[in-house]
Amino acid sequence: MSLLAYSSIFILALFGAPIFTVMSALALTAFYFSGIELSAVSVEIYRLAGSPTIITIPLFTFAGYVLAESKAPLRLLRLSKSLLGWIPGGTAIVCLFVCAFFTAFTGASGVTIIALGGLLYPILIEEGYSEKFTLGLITTCGSLGLLFPPSLPIILYGIIAKVDIDALFLAGLFPGIVLMIILGSYSIYKARRNPKKIKHVFSVKEVQSALWEGRFEIPLPFIILGGIYGGILTATEAAALSAFYVLVINTFVTKDLSLTKDIPKVIVESLTLVGAILLILCCALGLTNYLVDEEIPMKILATMSTLITNKYVFLLVLNIFLLIVGCLMDIFSAIIVVVPLIIPIAEQFGVNPLHLAIVFLTNLEIGYITPPVGINLFISSFRFNRPVLELYKVSIPFLFLMILALIMITYIPWLTLFWFNS
């Protein structure tokens, strides 16, 4: 009977059943055949609803969507270009910064590619960058900000793994900068080989003008990081303040958005993403708890202990596993399902919880551009009307560069733990 039930769920998954229904069905079926009350699933959902940090997810997402729908991308693009445009490869570096900023706030690479792709693509082409490089860069940049606060995956990881979210925000800063430096260096290399080589002259007046125009967006990182690490705000309070700030600024000060026409649409779009995440989260909690109750992680550890003898080999195997997971599952589902399984194993090998978190999230960030089903590849294919196979090819150099960064982040724990060792 149990075999029939599990087979039916597997068939439904193959036919494209929503992932939350598959997870719910697996959890309920597993608890039923184990003789455990099905209310165990509801208890976990109730526990999640009582988490004080859960409210940060919709608040930060709303703030990011408001920024993406306003003229903030144009203002930040002008500011970044005035500061960095004179550097060889400066325009590409500007693309990295602007995309990282918006992905950090929205937590969704699709929003960045859709909202900013049409803006950045013609600028990069006009600067003389090849179409191949431009498409690869924008596709990669879509998920570049996931290690920077107030990234949605970081918050979700903290909730699932019961790791301090404020500490995770700090832990992701240097690894995120490493990714930016490596991709920025490649952009400079490509710019030097660019036959067009358009030169931008640094202008103090342009910087001053751009700073004034972007004066309302510039305080946001300081509100979040300064408020949290200055002991003034909790992560939840910082999220509420950020949402309120961008709403007031973009509706009453810059007047980019209409409170009655645009904001309701932004609310629907942002909460649709949040609703999907929370639905997956609630449905997956029961399944992950069942796996933990059945000591699946410890059984995996027992098997791995016969093959893996030290932490460094474990990290190598973990990276390979997570790269596969990252290109097959969306980042939110992967966090919810996989994190509870790997934490006990990582603890046995002496991996710091914060280091594990950043390695995990970096892998899944890379998964966005990993063939065959990296989500950024399909979003860019849709946005720029290109065959997905073409996106596979243009993303390969960036994929290797990000894997290089992953190796550094994995085997130089100092990059993650610097703040906590000093």
C-alpha positions as CSV (number, residue, x, y, z in Angstrom):
1,M,0.0,0.0,0.0
2,S,2.8,2.4,0.9
3,L,4.6,1.6,-2.3
4,L,1.5,2.5,-4.3
5,A,1.1,5.8,-2.5
6,Y,4.7,6.8,-3.0
7,S,4.6,5.7,-6.6
8,S,1.5,7.9,-7.2
9,I,3.2,10.9,-5.7
10,F,6.3,10.3,-7.9
11,I,4.2,10.1,-11.0
12,L,2.4,13.3,-10.1
13,A,5.8,15.0,-9.7
14,L,6.9,13.8,-13.1
15,F,3.7,15.3,-14.6
16,G,4.6,18.7,-13.2
17,A,2.6,18.8,-10.0
18,P,3.4,21.9,-7.9
19,I,6.4,21.3,-5.6
20,F,4.4,22.2,-2.4
21,T,1.7,19.6,-3.2
22,V,4.4,17.0,-3.7
23,M,6.1,17.8,-0.4
24,S,2.8,17.9,1.5
25,A,1.8,14.6,0.1
26,L,5.2,13.0,0.9
27,A,5.0,14.3,4.5
28,L,1.5,13.3,5.2
29,T,2.0,9.8,3.6
30,A,5.3,9.3,5.5
31,F,3.7,10.2,8.9
32,Y,0.6,8.2,8.1
33,F,2.5,4.9,7.4
34,S,4.7,5.6,10.4
35,G,1.7,5.7,12.7
36,I,2.4,9.3,13.7
37,E,-0.5,11.8,14.1
38,L,-0.9,14.0,11.0
39,S,-1.3,17.0,13.3
40,A,2.5,16.9,13.5
41,V,2.6,18.8,10.2
42,S,0.2,21.5,11.5
43,V,2.3,21.9,14.7
44,E,5.3,22.8,12.6
45,I,3.3,25.3,10.6
46,Y,2.1,26.9,13.8
47,R,5.7,27.1,15.1
48,L,6.8,28.8,11.9
49,A,4.0,31.4,12.1
50,G,5.2,32.2,15.6
51,S,8.8,32.9,14.5
52,P,9.6,36.6,15.2
53,T,11.8,36.9,12.1
54,I,9.3,35.6,9.5
55,I,7.8,39.0,9.0
56,T,11.2,40.2,7.5
57,I,10.5,38.2,4.4
58,P,7.4,40.1,3.1
59,L,8.8,43.5,4.3
60,F,12.2,43.3,2.6
61,T,10.6,41.8,-0.5
62,F,8.1,44.6,-0.7
63,A,10.8,47.2,-0.4
64,G,12.8,45.5,-3.2
65,Y,9.8,45.4,-5.5
66,V,9.0,49.1,-4.9
67,L,12.6,50.0,-5.7
68,A,12.6,47.9,-8.9
69,E,9.3,49.5,-10.1
70,S,10.4,53.0,-9.4
71,K,13.1,55.1,-11.2
72,A,15.6,54.0,-8.5
73,P,17.5,51.7,-11.0
74,L,18.1,54.7,-13.3
75,R,19.4,56.9,-10.4
76,L,21.6,54.1,-9.1
77,L,22.9,53.4,-12.6
78,R,23.8,57.0,-13.1
79,L,25.5,57.2,-9.7
80,S,27.5,54.0,-10.3
81,K,28.5,55.1,-13.8
82,S,29.7,58.5,-12.6
83,L,31.9,56.8,-9.9
84,L,33.1,53.8,-11.9
85,G,32.5,54.5,-15.5
86,W,36.0,55.9,-16.2
87,I,37.6,52.5,-15.2
88,P,38.3,50.1,-18.0
89,G,35.3,47.7,-17.9
90,G,33.6,50.3,-15.7
91,T,30.2,49.9,-17.3
92,A,30.2,46.2,-16.8
93,I,31.2,46.7,-13.2
94,V,28.3,49.2,-12.8
95,C,26.1,46.4,-14.0
96,L,27.5,44.1,-11.3
97,F,26.8,46.7,-8.6
98,V,23.3,47.7,-9.6
99,C,22.1,44.1,-10.1
100,A,23.6,43.0,-6.8
101,F,21.9,45.8,-5.0
102,F,18.4,44.9,-6.4
103,T,18.8,41.1,-6.1
104,A,19.8,41.6,-2.4
105,F,16.5,43.5,-1.8
106,T,14.1,41.4,-3.9
107,G,15.7,38.0,-3.3
108,A,14.6,37.0,-6.7
109,S,17.0,36.9,-9.7
110,G,14.0,36.9,-12.1
111,V,13.0,40.4,-10.9
112,T,16.5,41.7,-11.5
113,I,16.8,40.3,-15.0
114,I,13.3,41.3,-16.1
115,A,13.5,44.8,-14.5
116,L,17.1,45.7,-15.3
117,G,17.9,43.6,-18.3
118,G,16.3,45.8,-20.8
119,L,18.0,48.8,-19.3
120,L,21.5,47.4,-19.1
121,Y,21.6,45.4,-22.3
122,P,21.6,48.3,-24.8
123,I,24.1,50.3,-22.6
124,L,26.6,47.4,-22.6
125,I,26.2,46.8,-26.4
126,E,26.6,50.5,-27.1
127,E,29.9,50.4,-25.1
128,G,31.2,47.9,-27.5
129,Y,30.8,44.7,-25.4
130,S,29.9,41.6,-27.5
131,E,26.4,40.3,-27.3
132,K,27.8,37.0,-25.9
133,F,29.5,38.8,-23.0
134,T,26.5,41.0,-22.4
135,L,24.0,38.2,-22.2
136,G,26.3,36.1,-20.0
137,L,26.9,39.0,-17.6
138,I,23.3,40.0,-17.2
139,T,22.2,36.4,-16.7
140,T,24.9,35.9,-14.0
141,C,24.2,39.2,-12.3
142,G,20.6,38.2,-11.8
143,S,21.6,36.2,-8.7
144,L,24.7,38.1,-7.7
145,G,23.4,39.8,-4.6
146,L,22.1,36.8,-2.7
147,L,25.0,36.9,-0.2
148,F,24.4,40.6,0.7
149,P,21.9,41.8,3.3
150,P,18.9,41.8,3.3
151,S,18.9,38.8,1.0
152,L,15.8,36.7,1.3
153,P,17.6,33.3,1.1
154,I,19.9,34.4,4.0
155,I,16.8,35.2,6.1
156,L,15.2,31.9,5.2
157,Y,18.3,29.9,5.9
158,G,18.6,31.5,9.3
159,I,15.0,30.6,10.1
160,I,15.4,27.0,9.0
161,A,18.9,26.4,10.5
162,K,18.2,28.4,13.6
163,V,21.3,30.5,13.0
164,D,21.4,34.2,13.9
165,I,20.3,36.2,10.9
166,D,22.3,39.3,11.9
167,A,25.5,37.1,12.0
168,L,24.6,35.7,8.6
169,F,24.3,39.1,7.1
170,L,27.9,39.9,8.2
171,A,29.2,36.5,7.2
172,G,28.1,36.9,3.6
173,L,29.7,40.3,3.0
174,F,33.3,39.3,2.2
175,P,32.3,36.2,0.1
176,G,29.9,38.4,-1.8
177,I,32.7,40.9,-2.4
178,V,35.0,38.1,-3.6
179,L,32.4,37.1,-6.2
180,M,32.1,40.8,-7.3
181,I,35.9,41.2,-7.6
182,I,36.4,38.0,-9.7
183,L,33.6,38.9,-12.1
184,G,34.7,42.6,-12.1
185,S,38.3,41.5,-13.0
186,Y,37.0,39.5,-15.9
187,S,34.9,42.5,-17.1
188,I,38.1,44.6,-17.0
189,Y,39.9,41.9,-19.0
190,K,37.2,41.9,-21.6
191,A,37.1,45.7,-21.8
192,R,40.8,45.8,-22.6
193,R,40.2,43.5,-25.6
194,N,37.2,45.6,-26.7
195,P,38.1,47.3,-30.0
196,K,35.6,50.1,-29.4
197,K,37.0,51.1,-25.9
198,I,34.8,54.0,-25.2
199,K,36.5,56.2,-22.5
200,H,34.5,58.1,-19.9
201,V,36.1,61.0,-18.2
202,F,35.7,61.3,-14.5
203,S,33.7,64.4,-13.6
204,V,33.3,65.7,-10.1
205,K,30.3,67.7,-11.2
206,E,28.6,64.6,-12.6
207,V,29.3,62.7,-9.4
208,Q,27.9,65.5,-7.3
209,S,24.8,65.7,-9.5
210,A,24.3,61.9,-9.4
211,L,24.8,61.8,-5.6
212,W,22.1,64.4,-5.2
213,E,19.8,62.6,-7.5
214,G,20.3,59.3,-5.7
215,R,20.3,60.8,-2.2
216,F,17.2,58.9,-1.2
217,E,18.5,55.5,-2.2
218,I,22.0,55.9,-0.7
219,P,20.9,55.7,2.9
220,L,19.2,52.3,2.6
221,P,22.3,50.1,3.2
222,F,23.2,52.3,6.2
223,I,19.7,52.0,7.6
224,I,19.8,48.3,7.4
225,L,23.4,47.5,8.4
226,G,24.0,50.5,10.6
227,G,20.7,50.0,12.4
228,I,21.3,46.3,13.0
229,Y,25.0,46.3,13.9
230,G,24.7,49.6,15.8
231,G,22.3,47.9,18.1
232,I,19.5,50.4,17.2
233,L,17.3,48.0,15.2
234,T,16.6,44.3,15.1
235,A,16.4,42.6,11.7
236,T,12.6,42.8,11.8
237,E,12.6,46.5,12.7
238,A,15.1,47.2,10.0
239,A,12.8,45.4,7.5
240,A,9.8,47.5,8.6
241,L,11.7,50.7,8.5
242,S,13.1,49.9,5.0
243,A,9.6,49.1,3.6
244,F,8.2,52.3,5.1
245,Y,11.1,54.4,3.9
246,V,11.0,53.3,0.2
247,L,7.2,53.5,0.2
248,V,7.2,57.1,1.4
249,I,10.1,58.2,-0.7
250,N,8.9,56.8,-4.0
251,T,5.2,57.8,-3.6
252,F,5.4,61.2,-1.8
253,V,9.0,62.5,-2.5
254,T,10.2,61.4,-5.9
255,K,6.6,60.5,-6.9
256,D,7.9,57.7,-9.1
257,L,4.9,55.6,-8.1
258,S,1.2,56.3,-7.5
259,L,-0.1,55.2,-4.1
260,T,-3.5,54.2,-5.6
261,K,-2.4,52.8,-9.0
262,D,1.1,51.4,-8.8
263,I,1.5,50.3,-5.1
264,P,-1.4,47.9,-5.2
265,K,0.2,46.2,-8.2
266,V,3.6,46.1,-6.4
267,I,1.9,44.6,-3.3
268,V,0.3,41.8,-5.3
269,E,3.6,41.0,-7.2
270,S,5.8,41.0,-4.1
271,L,3.3,39.0,-2.0
272,T,2.8,36.5,-4.7
273,L,6.5,35.6,-4.4
274,V,6.3,35.7,-0.6
275,G,3.2,33.5,-0.7
276,A,4.9,30.9,-2.9
277,I,7.9,30.8,-0.6
278,L,5.8,30.5,2.6
279,L,3.6,27.8,1.0
280,I,6.7,25.8,0.1
281,L,8.1,26.4,3.5
282,C,5.0,25.2,5.4
283,C,4.6,22.2,3.2
284,A,8.2,21.2,3.4
285,L,8.6,21.5,7.1
286,G,6.6,18.4,7.8
287,L,8.7,16.4,5.3
288,T,12.1,17.6,6.7
289,N,11.0,16.9,10.3
290,Y,10.0,13.4,9.3
291,L,13.5,12.9,7.7
292,V,15.1,14.2,10.9
293,D,12.9,12.1,13.2
294,E,13.9,9.0,11.2
295,E,17.5,9.9,11.7
296,I,18.1,10.1,7.9
297,P,21.0,12.6,8.4
298,M,22.8,10.3,10.8
299,K,22.4,7.3,8.5
300,I,23.9,9.4,5.7
301,L,26.7,10.4,8.0
302,A,27.4,6.8,8.9
303,T,27.6,5.9,5.2
304,M,29.8,8.9,4.5
305,S,32.1,8.2,7.4
306,T,33.3,5.0,5.7
307,L,34.2,7.0,2.5
308,I,35.2,10.5,3.8
309,T,37.9,10.9,6.5
310,N,38.3,14.7,6.9
311,K,36.5,18.0,6.7
312,Y,38.1,19.1,3.4
313,V,37.0,16.1,1.5
314,F,33.5,16.5,3.0
315,L,33.4,20.1,1.7
316,L,34.4,19.0,-1.7
317,V,31.6,16.3,-1.8
318,L,29.2,18.8,-0.3
319,N,29.9,21.3,-3.1
320,I,29.4,18.8,-5.9
321,F,26.1,17.7,-4.3
322,L,24.9,21.3,-3.8
323,L,25.8,22.3,-7.3
324,I,23.6,19.5,-8.6
325,V,20.8,20.5,-6.1
326,G,21.1,24.1,-7.1
327,C,20.5,23.5,-10.8
328,L,17.6,21.2,-10.2
329,M,15.7,22.9,-7.4
330,D,14.8,26.5,-6.7
331,I,16.9,28.1,-3.9
332,F,14.0,28.3,-1.4
333,S,12.9,24.7,-1.8
334,A,16.6,23.6,-1.5
335,I,17.1,25.5,1.7
336,I,14.0,24.1,3.3
337,V,14.6,20.5,2.3
338,V,18.3,20.1,2.3
339,V,19.6,22.3,5.1
340,P,18.1,20.1,8.0
341,L,19.8,17.1,6.4
342,I,23.3,18.5,6.0
343,I,23.6,20.5,9.3
344,P,24.1,17.4,11.6
345,I,26.6,15.9,9.1
346,A,28.6,19.2,8.8
347,E,28.7,19.5,12.6
348,Q,30.3,16.0,12.9
349,F,33.1,17.2,10.5
350,G,33.6,20.4,12.5
351,V,32.3,22.9,9.9
352,N,31.3,26.2,11.4
353,P,27.5,26.9,11.0
354,L,28.1,30.3,9.5
355,H,30.7,29.0,7.1
356,L,28.4,26.2,6.1
357,A,25.6,28.7,5.4
358,I,27.6,30.8,3.1
359,V,29.0,27.8,1.2
360,F,25.5,26.5,0.9
361,L,24.1,29.8,-0.4
362,T,27.0,30.3,-2.8
363,N,26.4,26.9,-4.4
364,L,22.8,27.6,-4.9
365,E,23.6,31.1,-6.3
366,I,25.8,29.3,-8.9
367,G,23.0,26.9,-9.5
368,Y,21.0,29.7,-11.0
369,I,23.3,29.7,-14.1
370,T,24.1,26.0,-14.1
371,P,22.8,23.9,-17.1
372,P,20.5,22.2,-17.7
373,V,17.8,23.9,-15.7
374,G,19.4,26.9,-14.0
375,I,16.5,29.3,-13.6
376,N,18.4,32.4,-14.8
377,L,19.1,30.7,-18.1
378,F,15.4,30.4,-18.8
379,I,14.5,33.8,-17.5
380,S,17.1,35.4,-19.8
381,S,16.0,33.3,-22.7
382,F,12.5,34.7,-22.2
383,R,13.6,38.2,-21.6
384,F,16.0,38.5,-24.5
385,N,14.2,36.1,-26.9
386,R,17.2,33.9,-27.3
387,P,17.3,30.0,-27.4
388,V,18.2,28.6,-24.0
389,L,21.1,26.7,-25.6
390,E,22.6,30.0,-26.5
391,L,22.4,31.1,-22.9
392,Y,24.1,27.9,-21.8
393,K,27.1,28.8,-24.0
394,V,27.4,32.5,-23.0
395,S,27.1,31.6,-19.3
396,I,29.9,29.0,-19.2
397,P,32.8,31.5,-18.6
398,F,30.9,33.1,-15.7
399,L,30.0,29.7,-14.3
400,F,33.7,28.7,-14.1
401,L,34.6,32.1,-12.5
402,M,31.9,31.6,-9.9
403,I,33.1,28.1,-9.2
404,L,36.6,29.6,-8.6
405,A,35.1,32.0,-6.1
406,L,33.3,29.1,-4.5
407,I,36.5,27.2,-4.0
408,M,38.0,30.2,-2.3
409,I,35.0,30.7,-0.1
410,T,35.0,27.0,0.8
411,Y,38.6,26.6,1.7
412,I,39.4,30.0,3.1
413,P,36.9,30.1,6.1
414,W,38.5,33.4,7.1
415,L,36.5,35.2,4.4
416,T,33.3,34.2,6.2
417,L,34.4,34.2,9.8
418,F,36.7,37.3,9.8
419,W,34.1,39.4,11.8
420,F,33.8,36.7,14.5
421,N,37.5,35.9,15.0
422,S,38.7,39.5,15.6
